[in-house]
Amino acid sequence: MSEPLDDVYLSLSEQPPSRRANVMAATGLTGSLLLAVLTVAPAQYAIEGPGPTFDTLSTADDVRLVQIEGATTYTSTGELRLTTVSVSDASSKRFTVGAVIQGFFSPARTVLPVEAVLGSPEDQEEEQERSELQWITSQEAATVSALEALGDEVPATITVVEVLDESNAAGVLLVGDVLASGDGEEFVSYTDLSDYVSVREPGDTVTMTVMRDGEEQTVSFDLIDYEGQPRMGITVDPQFDPSIDVTVAIDRVGGPSAGLMFALAIMDQLTAEDELAGAQVAGTGVIDVDGQVYPIGGIAHKMYGARSAGAEHFLAPVENCSQVIGHIPDGLDVYAVDTLEDAYAAIVAIGEEDTSDLPRCSVDNNKEEDLP
């Protein structure tokens, strides 16, 4: 008589384990132990990844994130999100070899030795101070560039703080001189000075009026050649007197890369037009007082952070194009901008749902595409 089927399975399960089973059990135990170690053992690496984003047009408790006093402001139906990069390491939070391994395989994260990212404790302290100063100056640059872009000239007092050794102004201009005019053209704003120099050629002679110890002085010198561009070879400290006061209600972010999104938020609030028409736009870029947009670090992380926050459009400095190509997350359209004027035109086009003419990064020997 044959055994019932249930008894057959019972009989098989009660057979002594084979050698193969023992090996498999040992391997499984070893793997479990290794996994446990990876889960708890600290790692001497830092992981860079997407940080939080902040809508520069948003409000909290009826207070705008970017507050403007001194002018009429308007509301918007869209979002302009500044983006950040998060950095974690074993000293700042629970951080393990397992997290490092995951980071190596994540397109949104970068794993590097701690020293390469954070440096020494002394370096970290200096970087923190520099980051805080850049955060403040980026807001000033955003205010000035936004007002100038809207046709509101911002008066500036331009003081010489350094004369480079290679400058032809060495021994002619002195630290503390206030630049008043050039060839009879008054420098009311910083843009007046930059325009005065930019239309000339290296080697051209300029004649300037400066205020020195309360008295007018007239000086002349030749412009130098810097990468094919005319330069004075000096460092100046412009003190601006804008018609508005801007306050940013964020105290846990640093660095200069939010400048572009601050400037766009100021322009959006100061214009009656609803540029975005409900669109969600994120971006990044250092802004200069003359409206130039400069590249930043960690743009791949910022694009992923933007997409996670729901943004469908992203503004990237054109000089970051080589880091943008191949790293754009699904569902995100990225546009290359070189100036604040480019960026403002982009958000208007996005709001109008007519982005076909907006420049994007393209693959051309790993260079940026020629922008129109």
C-alpha positions as CSV (number, residue, x, y, z in Angstrom):
1,M,0.0,0.0,0.0
2,S,1.3,3.4,-0.9
3,E,1.8,6.2,1.6
4,P,-0.7,9.0,1.7
5,L,0.7,12.1,-0.1
6,D,0.9,14.2,3.1
7,D,3.0,11.6,4.7
8,V,5.5,11.6,1.8
9,Y,6.1,15.3,2.2
10,L,6.5,14.8,6.0
11,S,9.0,11.9,5.4
12,L,11.1,14.1,3.0
13,S,11.2,17.0,5.4
14,E,12.5,14.7,8.2
15,Q,15.5,13.4,6.1
16,P,18.9,14.5,7.5
17,P,20.3,17.6,5.8
18,S,22.7,17.0,2.9
19,R,26.2,18.5,2.6
20,R,24.9,20.9,-0.1
21,A,22.2,22.1,2.3
22,N,24.8,22.7,5.0
23,V,26.9,24.7,2.6
24,M,23.9,26.8,1.5
25,A,22.9,27.4,5.1
26,A,26.4,28.6,6.0
27,T,26.6,30.8,3.0
28,G,23.2,32.4,3.9
29,L,24.4,33.0,7.4
30,T,27.6,34.6,6.2
31,G,25.6,36.8,3.9
32,S,23.2,37.8,6.6
33,L,26.1,38.7,8.9
34,L,27.8,40.7,6.2
35,L,24.5,42.6,5.5
36,A,24.2,43.3,9.2
37,V,27.7,44.7,9.3
38,L,27.1,46.9,6.2
39,T,24.0,48.2,7.9
40,V,25.7,49.4,11.1
41,A,29.4,50.0,10.3
42,P,30.4,53.6,9.7
43,A,32.1,54.5,6.5
44,Q,34.8,57.1,5.8
45,Y,32.9,58.6,2.8
46,A,30.6,61.4,2.2
47,I,27.4,61.2,0.0
48,E,26.2,64.1,-2.0
49,G,22.6,64.0,-3.1
50,P,19.5,66.1,-3.7
51,G,18.8,68.6,-1.0
52,P,15.5,70.4,-0.2
53,T,14.0,72.9,-2.6
54,F,12.3,76.2,-1.7
55,D,9.7,78.0,-3.7
56,T,10.9,81.6,-3.7
57,L,7.3,82.8,-4.5
58,S,5.8,80.9,-1.6
59,T,4.4,82.2,1.7
60,A,4.4,80.8,5.3
61,D,2.1,82.3,7.9
62,D,1.3,85.1,5.4
63,V,5.0,86.0,5.1
64,R,6.7,85.6,1.8
65,L,9.9,83.7,1.5
66,V,11.3,86.6,-0.5
67,Q,9.9,89.7,1.0
68,I,10.1,93.1,-0.8
69,E,9.5,96.4,0.9
70,G,9.5,99.8,-0.9
71,A,7.5,98.8,-4.0
72,T,4.1,97.4,-5.0
73,T,4.3,93.6,-5.4
74,Y,2.1,91.1,-7.2
75,T,1.2,87.4,-6.6
76,S,2.0,84.5,-9.0
77,T,0.2,81.3,-9.7
78,G,3.4,79.3,-10.3
79,E,6.6,78.2,-8.5
80,L,10.2,79.3,-8.7
81,R,12.2,76.8,-6.7
82,L,15.8,77.2,-5.7
83,T,17.6,73.9,-5.4
84,T,20.2,72.6,-3.0
85,V,22.7,69.8,-2.5
86,S,22.7,67.7,0.7
87,V,26.0,66.2,2.1
88,S,26.0,63.4,4.7
89,D,28.8,61.7,6.4
90,A,29.5,59.4,9.3
91,S,29.8,62.3,11.7
92,S,26.6,64.0,10.9
93,K,24.0,61.3,10.8
94,R,23.6,57.5,10.8
95,F,25.8,56.6,7.9
96,T,27.0,53.1,6.9
97,V,28.9,51.2,4.3
98,G,25.6,50.0,3.0
99,A,24.5,53.5,2.4
100,V,27.8,54.1,0.5
101,I,27.2,51.1,-1.7
102,Q,23.7,52.3,-2.5
103,G,25.1,55.7,-3.3
104,F,27.5,54.2,-5.8
105,F,24.6,52.8,-7.8
106,S,22.3,55.8,-7.5
107,P,22.2,58.3,-10.5
108,A,21.1,61.0,-8.0
109,R,24.0,60.6,-5.6
110,T,27.8,60.9,-5.6
111,V,30.1,59.1,-3.2
112,L,33.5,60.6,-2.4
113,P,36.1,60.3,0.4
114,V,35.2,62.6,3.3
115,E,38.3,64.7,2.9
116,A,37.5,65.4,-0.7
117,V,34.1,66.8,0.2
118,L,34.5,68.3,3.6
119,G,38.2,68.8,4.1
120,S,39.7,69.3,7.5
121,P,37.8,70.7,10.5
122,E,39.6,74.0,9.9
123,D,38.6,73.9,6.2
124,Q,35.0,73.2,7.1
125,E,34.9,76.2,9.5
126,E,36.3,78.5,6.8
127,E,33.9,77.1,4.2
128,Q,30.9,77.7,6.5
129,E,31.9,81.4,7.0
130,R,32.5,81.8,3.2
131,S,29.1,80.1,2.4
132,E,27.2,82.4,4.8
133,L,28.8,85.5,3.2
134,Q,28.1,84.3,-0.3
135,W,24.4,83.6,0.7
136,I,24.1,87.3,1.8
137,T,25.9,88.8,-1.2
138,S,23.9,86.7,-3.6
139,Q,20.7,88.3,-2.3
140,E,22.3,91.8,-2.9
141,A,23.4,90.8,-6.5
142,A,19.9,89.4,-7.2
143,T,18.3,92.6,-6.0
144,V,20.5,94.9,-8.1
145,S,20.4,92.7,-11.3
146,A,16.6,92.3,-11.0
147,L,16.0,96.1,-10.7
148,E,18.5,96.9,-13.5
149,A,16.8,94.3,-15.8
150,L,13.5,96.0,-15.1
151,G,15.0,99.4,-16.1
152,D,15.4,100.7,-12.5
153,E,19.1,102.0,-12.3
154,V,20.6,101.3,-8.9
155,P,23.1,103.9,-7.7
156,A,26.5,102.6,-6.5
157,T,29.6,104.0,-4.9
158,I,32.5,102.2,-6.4
159,T,35.7,102.0,-4.3
160,V,39.0,100.5,-5.3
161,V,40.1,97.7,-2.9
162,E,43.0,96.2,-4.8
163,V,45.2,97.1,-7.8
164,L,46.8,94.0,-9.3
165,D,50.5,94.0,-10.0
166,E,50.0,93.3,-13.7
167,S,47.6,96.2,-14.0
168,N,48.7,99.4,-15.8
169,A,46.8,101.2,-13.1
170,A,49.4,100.1,-10.5
171,G,50.8,103.3,-8.9
172,V,48.1,105.3,-10.7
173,L,45.0,104.2,-8.8
174,L,45.2,103.8,-5.1
175,V,43.2,101.6,-2.6
176,G,40.4,103.8,-1.3
177,D,39.9,105.7,-4.6
178,V,36.2,106.2,-5.5
179,L,35.7,105.9,-9.2
180,A,33.5,108.8,-10.3
181,S,33.6,109.0,-14.1
182,G,35.5,107.9,-17.2
183,D,36.2,110.2,-20.1
184,G,33.5,112.5,-18.8
185,E,30.9,109.6,-18.5
186,E,29.6,109.6,-14.9
187,F,29.5,106.2,-13.1
188,V,26.1,106.4,-11.5
189,S,25.7,102.6,-11.3
190,Y,28.1,99.6,-11.4
191,T,26.7,98.8,-14.8
192,D,27.9,102.2,-16.1
193,L,31.5,101.2,-15.2
194,S,31.3,97.7,-16.7
195,D,29.7,99.1,-19.9
196,Y,32.4,101.8,-20.1
197,V,35.2,99.2,-20.0
198,S,33.5,96.5,-22.1
199,V,33.1,98.6,-25.3
200,R,36.9,99.3,-25.4
201,E,39.8,97.2,-26.5
202,P,42.8,95.9,-24.6
203,G,45.5,98.6,-24.8
204,D,43.1,101.5,-25.0
205,T,43.9,104.4,-22.7
206,V,41.2,105.5,-20.3
207,T,41.0,108.7,-18.3
208,M,39.2,108.6,-15.1
209,T,38.1,111.0,-12.4
210,V,38.4,109.6,-8.9
211,M,37.7,111.0,-5.4
212,R,40.8,110.6,-3.2
213,D,40.8,111.9,0.3
214,G,37.9,114.1,-0.5
215,E,39.4,115.7,-3.6
216,E,39.0,115.0,-7.3
217,Q,42.0,113.5,-9.1
218,T,42.3,112.7,-12.8
219,V,44.3,109.6,-13.8
220,S,45.0,107.8,-17.1
221,F,46.2,104.3,-17.8
222,D,45.9,101.5,-20.5
223,L,43.5,98.6,-20.2
224,I,45.1,95.2,-20.0
225,D,44.2,92.0,-21.9
226,Y,42.5,89.3,-20.0
227,E,41.6,86.3,-22.2
228,G,41.0,88.7,-25.0
229,Q,38.8,91.0,-23.0
230,P,39.7,94.6,-21.8
231,R,40.2,94.8,-18.1
232,M,41.3,97.5,-15.7
233,G,43.2,95.0,-13.5
234,I,41.6,96.1,-10.2
235,T,39.1,94.9,-7.6
236,V,36.3,97.2,-6.5
237,D,33.7,97.2,-3.8
238,P,30.5,98.6,-5.0
239,Q,28.1,99.9,-2.3
240,F,24.6,99.9,-3.7
241,D,21.6,102.0,-2.9
242,P,18.6,100.1,-4.3
243,S,15.1,101.5,-4.2
244,I,13.7,98.4,-2.4
245,D,14.6,96.3,0.6
246,V,14.7,92.5,0.1
247,T,14.7,90.0,2.9
248,V,14.9,86.2,2.4
249,A,13.3,84.0,5.1
250,I,15.7,81.1,4.9
251,D,18.4,80.6,7.4
252,R,19.7,77.1,6.8
253,V,21.1,77.4,3.3
254,G,24.4,78.9,2.2
255,G,26.4,79.6,-0.9
256,P,25.8,81.8,-4.0
257,S,23.9,79.4,-6.3
258,A,20.4,80.6,-5.3
259,G,21.1,84.1,-6.8
260,L,19.4,83.4,-10.1
261,M,16.2,82.2,-8.5
262,F,16.1,85.1,-6.1
263,A,16.5,87.6,-9.0
264,L,13.6,85.9,-10.9
265,A,11.4,85.9,-7.8
266,I,12.1,89.7,-7.4
267,M,11.3,90.4,-11.0
268,D,8.1,88.2,-10.8
269,Q,6.8,90.0,-7.8
270,L,7.6,93.5,-9.2
271,T,5.6,92.9,-12.4
272,A,1.9,92.6,-12.8
273,E,2.1,89.9,-15.4
274,D,1.7,86.3,-14.2
275,E,4.7,85.0,-16.0
276,L,4.5,81.4,-14.9
277,A,0.8,80.9,-15.3
278,G,0.9,78.0,-12.8
279,A,4.0,76.4,-14.1
280,Q,6.5,74.8,-11.7
281,V,10.1,75.9,-12.5
282,A,13.3,75.2,-10.6
283,G,16.8,76.3,-11.3
284,T,20.2,77.3,-10.1
285,G,23.0,79.7,-10.9
286,V,25.2,82.4,-9.4
287,I,24.1,85.8,-10.5
288,D,26.3,88.9,-10.8
289,V,25.1,92.4,-10.4
290,D,25.3,92.9,-14.2
291,G,22.9,90.0,-14.8
292,Q,25.5,87.4,-15.9
293,V,24.8,83.8,-14.8
294,Y,27.7,81.7,-13.7
295,P,28.0,77.9,-13.2
296,I,27.6,76.0,-9.9
297,G,28.4,72.6,-8.5
298,G,26.2,69.6,-7.9
299,I,23.8,70.3,-10.8
300,A,22.9,66.7,-11.3
301,H,21.8,66.4,-7.7
302,K,19.8,69.6,-8.0
303,M,17.9,68.4,-11.1
304,Y,16.9,65.3,-9.2
305,G,15.8,67.3,-6.2
306,A,13.8,69.6,-8.5
307,R,12.0,66.7,-10.1
308,S,11.2,65.1,-6.7
309,A,9.6,68.4,-5.7
310,G,7.3,68.3,-8.7
311,A,9.1,70.7,-11.0
312,E,8.7,70.0,-14.7
313,H,11.2,72.7,-15.9
314,F,14.7,73.6,-14.9
315,L,17.0,76.5,-15.6
316,A,20.7,75.7,-15.8
317,P,23.7,77.9,-16.4
318,V,25.0,77.3,-19.9
319,E,28.5,76.6,-18.6
320,N,27.1,73.6,-16.7
321,C,25.8,72.0,-19.9
322,S,28.6,69.3,-19.8
323,Q,27.3,68.2,-16.4
324,V,23.7,68.3,-17.4
325,I,23.9,66.1,-20.5
326,G,23.2,62.5,-19.6
327,H,22.0,63.3,-16.0
328,I,18.5,64.7,-16.6
329,P,15.8,62.8,-14.7
330,D,12.7,61.7,-16.6
331,G,10.0,64.3,-16.8
332,L,12.2,67.3,-16.5
333,D,12.9,69.8,-19.3
334,V,16.2,71.7,-18.9
335,Y,16.9,75.0,-20.5
336,A,20.4,76.7,-20.7
337,V,20.7,80.3,-19.6
338,D,23.6,82.7,-19.8
339,T,22.0,85.9,-18.4
340,L,19.1,87.0,-16.2
341,E,17.5,88.2,-19.4
342,D,17.7,84.7,-20.8
343,A,16.2,83.2,-17.6
344,Y,13.3,85.7,-17.5
345,A,12.5,85.1,-21.1
346,A,12.5,81.4,-20.3
347,I,9.9,81.6,-17.5
348,V,7.7,83.8,-19.7
349,A,7.9,81.2,-22.5
350,I,7.2,78.4,-20.1
351,G,4.1,80.2,-18.8
352,E,2.9,80.6,-22.4
353,E,3.6,76.9,-23.1
354,D,5.8,77.9,-26.0
355,T,9.3,76.6,-25.2
356,S,10.3,75.4,-28.7
357,D,12.8,78.3,-29.2
358,L,14.4,78.0,-25.8
359,P,18.1,76.8,-25.9
360,R,19.0,73.5,-24.4
361,C,22.3,71.7,-23.7
362,S,23.4,69.5,-26.6
363,V,26.1,66.9,-27.2
364,D,28.8,68.6,-29.3
365,N,32.2,67.3,-28.3
366,N,31.1,67.8,-24.7
367,K,30.7,71.5,-25.2
368,E,27.7,73.8,-24.8
369,E,25.6,74.4,-27.8
370,D,25.8,77.8,-29.5
371,L,23.0,79.8,-28.1
372,P,21.0,82.2,-30.3
